[in-house]
């Protein structure tokens, strides 16, 4: 299941084209639940891409610099040691 939330978002649809309407102060978030596959790969010369997909074909891609990936890996290791989630 893909959940999208976009705040202060308005577009204009005219002749099949989508155009931003209003100021550029929009924010958004995406949440993907029930992930069926997860993949990690290089992205360019300096980043790592995490790709998550559910069984409906919804996909979320996140490109991170190595220091952020290391932080996430460290957090996962800590959870494995301390959290009942991994039992």
VMD Tcl script that builds the backbone (N, CA, C; Angstrom):
set m [mol new atoms 261]
animate dup $m
set s [atomselect $m all]
$s set {name element resname resid chain x y z} {
  {N N UNK 1 A 0.846 -1.175 0.000}
  {CA C UNK 1 A 0.000 0.000 0.000}
  {C C UNK 1 A 0.892 1.239 0.000}
  {N N UNK 2 A 0.644 2.144 -0.906}
  {CA C UNK 2 A 1.375 3.399 -1.002}
  {C C UNK 2 A 0.501 4.511 -0.471}
  {N N UNK 3 A 1.042 5.274 0.453}
  {CA C UNK 3 A 0.328 6.392 1.052}
  {C C UNK 3 A 1.089 7.656 0.696}
  {N N UNK 4 A 0.447 8.582 0.001}
  {CA C UNK 4 A 1.064 9.861 -0.360}
  {C C UNK 4 A 0.343 10.994 0.346}
  {N N UNK 5 A 1.132 11.900 0.883}
  {CA C UNK 5 A 0.549 13.099 1.480}
  {C C UNK 5 A 1.292 14.293 0.906}
  {N N UNK 6 A 0.551 15.200 0.304}
  {CA C UNK 6 A 1.138 16.390 -0.284}
  {C C UNK 6 A 0.378 17.583 0.270}
  {N N UNK 7 A 1.103 18.466 0.948}
  {CA C UNK 7 A 0.486 19.637 1.567}
  {C C UNK 7 A 0.582 20.853 0.655}
  {N N UNK 8 A -0.444 21.687 0.721}
  {CA C UNK 8 A -0.493 22.931 -0.069}
  {C C UNK 8 A -0.254 22.669 -1.545}
  {N N UNK 9 A -0.896 21.637 -2.064}
  {CA C UNK 9 A -0.648 21.214 -3.436}
  {C C UNK 9 A -1.848 21.533 -4.305}
  {N N UNK 10 A -1.592 22.233 -5.390}
  {CA C UNK 10 A -2.642 22.511 -6.353}
  {C C UNK 10 A -2.011 22.533 -7.739}
  {N N UNK 11 A -2.647 21.841 -8.671}
  {CA C UNK 11 A -2.180 21.833 -10.048}
  {C C UNK 11 A -3.331 22.202 -10.966}
  {N N UNK 12 A -2.958 22.585 -12.138}
  {CA C UNK 12 A -3.932 22.904 -13.176}
  {C C UNK 12 A -3.744 21.895 -14.300}
  {N N UNK 13 A -4.818 21.292 -14.729}
  {CA C UNK 13 A -4.775 20.361 -15.845}
  {C C UNK 13 A -5.416 21.051 -17.038}
  {N N UNK 14 A -4.615 21.279 -18.076}
  {CA C UNK 14 A -5.121 21.974 -19.254}
  {C C UNK 14 A -4.536 21.328 -20.497}
  {N N UNK 15 A -5.391 20.906 -21.398}
  {CA C UNK 15 A -4.973 20.264 -22.646}
  {C C UNK 15 A -4.017 19.098 -22.398}
  {N N UNK 16 A -4.278 18.322 -21.341}
  {CA C UNK 16 A -3.474 17.149 -21.043}
  {C C UNK 16 A -2.157 17.424 -20.342}
  {N N UNK 17 A -1.877 18.684 -20.029}
  {CA C UNK 17 A -0.630 19.021 -19.347}
  {C C UNK 17 A -0.925 19.440 -17.909}
  {N N UNK 18 A -0.040 19.052 -17.008}
  {CA C UNK 18 A -0.172 19.424 -15.606}
  {C C UNK 18 A 0.760 20.585 -15.322}
  {N N UNK 19 A 0.221 21.631 -14.696}
  {CA C UNK 19 A 0.999 22.831 -14.389}
  {C C UNK 19 A 0.834 23.171 -12.916}
  {N N UNK 20 A 1.934 23.513 -12.265}
  {CA C UNK 20 A 1.902 23.943 -10.875}
  {C C UNK 20 A 1.096 25.234 -10.760}
  {N N UNK 21 A 0.276 25.315 -9.739}
  {CA C UNK 21 A -0.498 26.519 -9.468}
  {C C UNK 21 A -0.153 26.983 -8.062}
  {N N UNK 22 A 0.118 28.247 -7.903}
  {CA C UNK 22 A 0.402 28.785 -6.580}
  {C C UNK 22 A 1.884 28.782 -6.256}
  {N N UNK 23 A 2.200 29.100 -5.005}
  {CA C UNK 23 A 3.598 29.203 -4.591}
  {C C UNK 23 A 4.283 27.835 -4.544}
  {N N UNK 24 A 5.597 27.863 -4.459}
  {CA C UNK 24 A 6.369 26.616 -4.471}
  {C C UNK 24 A 6.715 26.158 -3.053}
  {N N UNK 25 A 5.785 26.325 -2.119}
  {CA C UNK 25 A 6.020 25.939 -0.728}
  {C C UNK 25 A 5.412 24.582 -0.391}
  {N N UNK 26 A 5.301 23.705 -1.371}
  {CA C UNK 26 A 4.672 22.409 -1.165}
  {C C UNK 26 A 5.617 21.463 -0.423}
  {N N UNK 27 A 5.053 20.593 0.382}
  {CA C UNK 27 A 5.810 19.545 1.051}
  {C C UNK 27 A 5.075 18.229 0.843}
  {N N UNK 28 A 5.789 17.145 1.012}
  {CA C UNK 28 A 5.131 15.866 0.821}
  {C C UNK 28 A 5.851 14.750 1.548}
  {N N UNK 29 A 5.156 13.648 1.691}
  {CA C UNK 29 A 5.749 12.447 2.265}
  {C C UNK 29 A 5.138 11.241 1.563}
  {N N UNK 30 A 5.917 10.172 1.498}
  {CA C UNK 30 A 5.442 8.916 0.913}
  {C C UNK 30 A 5.733 7.793 1.899}
  {N N UNK 31 A 4.786 6.904 2.064}
  {CA C UNK 31 A 4.939 5.744 2.936}
  {C C UNK 31 A 4.543 4.514 2.148}
  {N N UNK 32 A 5.368 3.497 2.213}
  {CA C UNK 32 A 5.085 2.248 1.517}
  {C C UNK 32 A 5.008 1.140 2.555}
  {N N UNK 33 A 3.861 0.493 2.635}
  {CA C UNK 33 A 3.636 -0.573 3.596}
  {C C UNK 33 A 3.606 -1.919 2.872}
  {N N UNK 34 A 3.772 -2.984 3.609}
  {CA C UNK 34 A 3.716 -4.339 3.050}
  {C C UNK 34 A 4.726 -4.524 1.916}
  {N N UNK 35 A 5.959 -4.111 2.167}
  {CA C UNK 35 A 7.022 -4.209 1.170}
  {C C UNK 35 A 7.304 -5.679 0.863}
  {N N UNK 36 A 7.328 -6.017 -0.411}
  {CA C UNK 36 A 7.601 -7.375 -0.865}
  {C C UNK 36 A 9.063 -7.556 -1.266}
  {N N UNK 37 A 9.699 -6.489 -1.760}
  {CA C UNK 37 A 11.105 -6.605 -2.153}
  {C C UNK 37 A 11.841 -5.324 -1.787}
  {N N UNK 38 A 13.119 -5.499 -1.455}
  {CA C UNK 38 A 13.995 -4.376 -1.126}
  {C C UNK 38 A 15.337 -4.639 -1.793}
  {N N UNK 39 A 15.909 -3.591 -2.359}
  {CA C UNK 39 A 17.159 -3.719 -3.092}
  {C C UNK 39 A 18.062 -2.541 -2.762}
  {N N UNK 40 A 19.363 -2.788 -2.750}
  {CA C UNK 40 A 20.357 -1.741 -2.529}
  {C C UNK 40 A 21.316 -1.773 -3.705}
  {N N UNK 41 A 21.623 -0.586 -4.273}
  {CA C UNK 41 A 22.584 -0.538 -5.377}
  {C C UNK 41 A 23.277 0.812 -5.412}
  {N N UNK 42 A 24.350 0.886 -6.173}
  {CA C UNK 42 A 25.052 2.151 -6.335}
  {C C UNK 42 A 24.186 3.107 -7.146}
  {N N UNK 43 A 24.318 4.378 -6.846}
  {CA C UNK 43 A 23.590 5.406 -7.584}
  {C C UNK 43 A 24.588 6.516 -7.899}
  {N N UNK 44 A 25.051 6.537 -9.128}
  {CA C UNK 44 A 26.086 7.495 -9.495}
  {C C UNK 44 A 27.395 7.132 -8.818}
  {N N UNK 45 A 28.257 8.127 -8.650}
  {CA C UNK 45 A 29.577 7.904 -8.065}
  {C C UNK 45 A 29.600 8.047 -6.559}
  {N N UNK 46 A 28.568 8.673 -5.968}
  {CA C UNK 46 A 28.670 9.046 -4.564}
  {C C UNK 46 A 27.506 8.627 -3.684}
  {N N UNK 47 A 26.514 7.982 -4.245}
  {CA C UNK 47 A 25.352 7.657 -3.428}
  {C C UNK 47 A 24.952 6.195 -3.535}
  {N N UNK 48 A 24.103 5.797 -2.623}
  {CA C UNK 48 A 23.539 4.456 -2.581}
  {C C UNK 48 A 22.028 4.603 -2.739}
  {N N UNK 49 A 21.443 3.762 -3.579}
  {CA C UNK 49 A 19.993 3.824 -3.788}
  {C C UNK 49 A 19.342 2.631 -3.100}
  {N N UNK 50 A 18.308 2.904 -2.315}
  {CA C UNK 50 A 17.472 1.885 -1.703}
  {C C UNK 50 A 16.159 1.868 -2.477}
  {N N UNK 51 A 15.733 0.698 -2.909}
  {CA C UNK 51 A 14.512 0.566 -3.702}
  {C C UNK 51 A 13.589 -0.418 -2.996}
  {N N UNK 52 A 12.364 0.001 -2.734}
  {CA C UNK 52 A 11.368 -0.821 -2.053}
  {C C UNK 52 A 10.133 -0.920 -2.934}
  {N N UNK 53 A 9.573 -2.131 -3.035}
  {CA C UNK 53 A 8.388 -2.325 -3.869}
  {C C UNK 53 A 7.401 -3.236 -3.148}
  {N N UNK 54 A 6.103 -2.916 -3.293}
  {CA C UNK 54 A 5.078 -3.785 -2.714}
  {C C UNK 54 A 4.521 -4.701 -3.789}
  {N N UNK 55 A 3.583 -5.570 -3.412}
  {CA C UNK 55 A 3.054 -6.544 -4.359}
  {C C UNK 55 A 2.097 -5.942 -5.378}
  {N N UNK 56 A 1.772 -4.664 -5.225}
  {CA C UNK 56 A 0.908 -3.986 -6.190}
  {C C UNK 56 A 1.712 -3.210 -7.222}
  {N N UNK 57 A 3.056 -3.259 -7.121}
  {CA C UNK 57 A 3.906 -2.548 -8.071}
  {C C UNK 57 A 4.255 -1.131 -7.665}
  {N N UNK 58 A 3.774 -0.681 -6.495}
  {CA C UNK 58 A 4.163 0.632 -5.999}
  {C C UNK 58 A 5.621 0.566 -5.584}
  {N N UNK 59 A 6.369 1.635 -5.871}
  {CA C UNK 59 A 7.792 1.625 -5.603}
  {C C UNK 59 A 8.231 2.951 -4.996}
  {N N UNK 60 A 9.146 2.863 -4.049}
  {CA C UNK 60 A 9.769 4.043 -3.461}
  {C C UNK 60 A 11.269 3.869 -3.600}
  {N N UNK 61 A 11.938 4.907 -4.119}
  {CA C UNK 61 A 13.386 4.900 -4.245}
  {C C UNK 61 A 13.955 6.032 -3.412}
  {N N UNK 62 A 15.059 5.735 -2.703}
  {CA C UNK 62 A 15.710 6.732 -1.859}
  {C C UNK 62 A 17.198 6.680 -2.161}
  {N N UNK 63 A 17.793 7.821 -2.513}
  {CA C UNK 63 A 19.233 7.901 -2.753}
  {C C UNK 63 A 19.875 8.619 -1.567}
  {N N UNK 64 A 20.872 7.964 -0.967}
  {CA C UNK 64 A 21.525 8.494 0.223}
  {C C UNK 64 A 23.037 8.522 0.032}
  {N N UNK 65 A 23.684 9.459 0.723}
  {CA C UNK 65 A 25.135 9.472 0.767}
  {C C UNK 65 A 25.594 8.397 1.750}
  {N N UNK 66 A 26.802 7.863 1.565}
  {CA C UNK 66 A 27.283 6.742 2.382}
  {C C UNK 66 A 27.176 6.955 3.886}
  {N N UNK 67 A 27.421 8.149 4.384}
  {CA C UNK 67 A 27.347 8.363 5.836}
  {C C UNK 67 A 25.937 8.131 6.381}
  {N N UNK 68 A 24.923 8.455 5.603}
  {CA C UNK 68 A 23.538 8.198 6.027}
  {C C UNK 68 A 23.239 6.695 6.002}
  {N N UNK 69 A 23.781 5.996 4.998}
  {CA C UNK 69 A 23.582 4.552 4.906}
  {C C UNK 69 A 24.247 3.858 6.091}
  {N N UNK 70 A 25.442 4.298 6.436}
  {CA C UNK 70 A 26.136 3.717 7.593}
  {C C UNK 70 A 25.344 3.935 8.876}
  {N N UNK 71 A 24.747 5.099 9.030}
  {CA C UNK 71 A 23.931 5.410 10.212}
  {C C UNK 71 A 22.730 4.473 10.280}
  {N N UNK 72 A 22.066 4.265 9.155}
  {CA C UNK 72 A 20.915 3.360 9.116}
  {C C UNK 72 A 21.349 1.936 9.445}
  {N N UNK 73 A 22.467 1.488 8.875}
  {CA C UNK 73 A 22.971 0.137 9.158}
  {C C UNK 73 A 23.280 -0.017 10.638}
  {N N UNK 74 A 23.857 1.004 11.241}
  {CA C UNK 74 A 24.150 0.983 12.676}
  {C C UNK 74 A 22.868 0.911 13.494}
  {N N UNK 75 A 21.869 1.683 13.098}
  {CA C UNK 75 A 20.579 1.666 13.802}
  {C C UNK 75 A 19.923 0.289 13.712}
  {N N UNK 76 A 20.029 -0.358 12.565}
  {CA C UNK 76 A 19.452 -1.692 12.395}
  {C C UNK 76 A 20.175 -2.693 13.292}
  {N N UNK 77 A 21.494 -2.618 13.334}
  {CA C UNK 77 A 22.260 -3.516 14.209}
  {C C UNK 77 A 21.857 -3.336 15.670}
  {N N UNK 78 A 21.667 -2.097 16.090}
  {CA C UNK 78 A 21.243 -1.822 17.471}
  {C C UNK 78 A 19.859 -2.414 17.735}
  {N N UNK 79 A 18.952 -2.282 16.779}
  {CA C UNK 79 A 17.617 -2.872 16.936}
  {C C UNK 79 A 17.694 -4.390 17.024}
  {N N UNK 80 A 18.557 -4.990 16.227}
  {CA C UNK 80 A 18.704 -6.446 16.279}
  {C C UNK 80 A 19.131 -6.909 17.666}
  {N N UNK 81 A 19.971 -6.109 18.316}
  {CA C UNK 81 A 20.454 -6.462 19.652}
  {C C UNK 81 A 19.432 -6.181 20.752}
  {N N UNK 82 A 18.644 -5.113 20.604}
  {CA C UNK 82 A 17.824 -4.611 21.697}
  {C C UNK 82 A 16.319 -4.787 21.536}
  {N N UNK 83 A 15.833 -4.983 20.335}
  {CA C UNK 83 A 14.390 -4.944 20.098}
  {C C UNK 83 A 13.795 -6.338 19.965}
  {N N UNK 84 A 12.597 -6.542 20.527}
  {CA C UNK 84 A 11.911 -7.825 20.358}
  {C C UNK 84 A 11.411 -8.050 18.916}
  {N N UNK 85 A 11.471 -7.021 18.097}
  {CA C UNK 85 A 11.035 -7.162 16.717}
  {C C UNK 85 A 11.806 -8.252 15.998}
  {N N UNK 86 A 13.097 -8.403 16.330}
  {CA C UNK 86 A 13.963 -9.376 15.651}
  {C C UNK 86 A 13.989 -10.738 16.326}
  {N N UNK 87 A 13.170 -10.958 17.333}
  {CA C UNK 87 A 13.152 -12.263 18.017}
  {C C UNK 87 A 12.275 -13.243 17.290}
}
mol reanalyze $m
mol bondsrecalc $m
mol representation Tube
mol addrep $m
